[in-house]
Amino acid sequence: LPQHTKFTGILGTGILEIEKSEGGSQRMVISGGVCTFVAGTFTVLADSADTLDSVDRENYSAERQELKQLVDQGKTLDPEWAVARAKLARIEAIDELIAH
């Protein structure tokens, strides 16, 4: 990525696709953290990263139901609601990763 300016950003939750130099790519869900672009190098420091191989599909299915209930019934100003919403966003991104 020549001639790009220095950049630092805060990461949310979503799918990151890495294009490997030897060909092919790898997709993963990342949540939180920061990214930087300096001297032609893009660096991601994520709070969590989930690949298809690392996902425990049985456990996260039950967790999804609990989190949906907390989010649906909680109050948006409650810190527990914000944590539940962030965890639910991660699970929804994992669903998207699995689907594609």
N, C-alpha and C positions, 0 to 999 in steps of 0.2 A: 504494500500500500504506500507507494512513494508519494512524497509531497503532501502528506496529510499533517494537519496541525496537532499539537499535543492535546490530549483529551482525557478527562477523568469523569466517570459517571457512577451513579448509584443504581444498582440492579434491583429489579422487582422479581417477579416469578414468571417464568416462561421457558420455552424450548430454545436451546442453543444447539446449532449445528456446526460441527467442526469439519472443515474440508482438510483431509490428510494429504501431505505432500506426496506420499507414495500412491495416492489415488483412493477413492472411496470417501466416506464421511461417517461421522458418529453423531447421533442426536442424544441429548440428555435434557432433563429438566433441572434448571438452576433456580435457587431462591435466595434472594438477598445478596449482599456483598457489594463489591465495586469492580469497575473495569477501567483500564487505562490504555491509552495508545500513545506510545513514546518511541521515537527513533525507529519507526517501521515495525514495531512489535505491539500486538494487541494482547493484553493480559486480563484474565478474568479471575477474580478471587471471590468465589461464591460461598455463602454460609452453608449451603447444602447443594448436592448434586445427585441426581437419580438417573441411572441408566436402566434400560429394559431388564438387564440381568440383576440389578440390585433391588428391584421392586418386589415386595412381599404382597402379592395381589389379594390374598385372603385377608390379611390383617388390615390393609388399607381400605377394603370394602366396608368393613364394620366401622372403621374410624370415620369414613365419609358420612355414614348415617348419623353418628353422634355429632359430628361437626355441623352438619346441615341443620340439625335440631337446635343446637346452640346459636347458630347464626340466625335462623328463622325466628327464634323466640327471644333472643338477646336484645340488649340496648346498644346502639352504635357508640355511645360514649363510654361503655364499659370496656376496660382493657382486655378482659377475657374474650369479649366479642371480637376485638381486633386480632387477637392471637388465633382464635378459631377461624376467622375469615382468611387469614394468611395461610393457615394449614389447609383449609379447604381449597384455596386457589392452587396450592401445590398439587393436591390430589387431582384437581380438574386438569391441570397441565399434564400430569402423568397419564390420565385417561386419553388425552389427545396424543401423547407420545405412543401409547399402546395402539391406538386406532390407526396410526399411519406408519 
